[in-house]
Amino acid sequence: MKNSMKFEFPARSENEKLARTVCAAFVLGLDPTIDEVDEIKTAVSEAVTNCIIHGYDGGGGMIEIEAETDGRDVTYIIRDSGCGIEDVKKAMEPLYTGKPDSERSGMGFSIMEAFMDELRVESSPGRGTVIAMRKRISEDDG
């Protein structure tokens, strides 16, 4: 059975916890493991943080999250309308950061890839970024 949700919030660091919590709560109907919930929360946190720090340079704007379940799969789409990414392939390389003077590790996309089953990033300069992540929730053995 499919379910979906959509919400939008200001791109401020204090709202990162809101995004994590809402996205974790959304998947609870599929009875995920604690580890699966933690992985989703971490991946969503990385995506939202990227929007705030890189998309809007910490200067505001809105972030939109859409989510959908389809059977045991959950998909999250995180969208900003910020500055965009000039070279997505380069940005997805481990340890690459577009802000070398800050304390960023350059591991955001790598973390998203590690915790989710599928990651797609679409972006272009001046047009924002869309991050789509899919995770298959394991079957209950009990």
N, C-alpha and C positions, 0 to 999 in steps of 0.2 A: 504494500500500500504506500502511496506517495503522500508526502507531507511537505509543506514549504513555509518559509518565512522570509521577511525582508525588513530590515531596519536601517536607520541612518542616524549618525551622531557626529558631533563636532570632533575634528581631528586634534584632540588634546590628550596628552599623556595620561591624565587621570581616567579617561574613558577606555583605555586599553583593558582594564579589568572588567569593565562592563561587557565589552565584546567577547572576552574569554568566557565569562559566565553565561551569557546568552547562548553562545555557540555550543557550550558544553550541555546546557539544559536542553537545547533543541534535540540532541541526539539520544537523550535518556530513554526515549520510547523504544529504542532498538536494544536496550539492555547491554550497553557496552561494558567492557571491563574497566577497572579503575585506570589501568595503564592506557587504554584507548582514549578515555576521557582526557587524561593528562597530555597525551600526544596531540590531540585536537586542540586543547587549550594553548599548548606551546606553539603549534603551527599558526594558529589564529593570532596569537600575540605577536609573533614575528612579522606576519603580514601587516597587521595594524600599525606596529611600530615603524615598519618601512614607509607606510603611507604618511605617518606623522613627521618623521625625521627627514626622509628623502623626497617624498611627493610634495609636501607642503613646507619643507625646511623649518618645521616647528612653528609655522606662522598661521595655522588655521586652515579652514576649508572643511569639507564634509567627507565622511567615509560612509560607504554603503556596503552592507553585507546582505547577501541573499544566500539561503541555504535550502537544500532539498534532499529528502530521503527518497530512495527508490530501491525497494527491497532492503538488502543489508548494506547498501551503499549510501554514504552521505557526501554531499558536495557543498562546498562553501565557495562563494564568489565574493571577493573583497575588492572594492573599486574606489579609486580616488580620481579626482579631476585635477590633480596637481601638475607638476612640471614634466612628468614622464621620464622614461629611461631612454637614453640615446642608443645604447648597445645592450640589449637584453641578455644576449649570450655571454658577454663579458661580465655583466652585473651578476650573473648566476654562478660565476666561478667562485669556488671556495676561497675565502680570505680577501676577495676583492671588496673594496669599499669606495663609494663615491665621495666619501668624506674622510680622507686620510688624516686630516688634522684633528678629528674628533676621536673619541674612545670607542669607535664602532669596530666590531670584530670581523665584519664581512662574511658572517656565517648564516645570515638570515635565510637565504634561499636554500642553503645546504640543510639546515635544520628542517625547513618545511618539507624538502624532498625525503629526508630520513624518516619523518613521522607520518607522512601521508603516502598513499599508494600511487597518486598521480598529482603532478604539479604542472600547470601551464601559466605562463606569464605573457601578457600582451601589453605593449606600451609603445608610445611614440612621444617625442619631445613636444611639450605644450599641450598634450591631449590626455594626460593621466595614465594610470596603470590599472590593469585588471589581473588579479591573481585568482586562479581557479584551482581548488584542491579537492581531491576525492579520497575517501577512505572507506574500505570495506570493514564493517563491524563483524567480528567473529560470531559464529553460531554458539548458542548456549548449549553446553554439553550435558547440563543437568536435567 
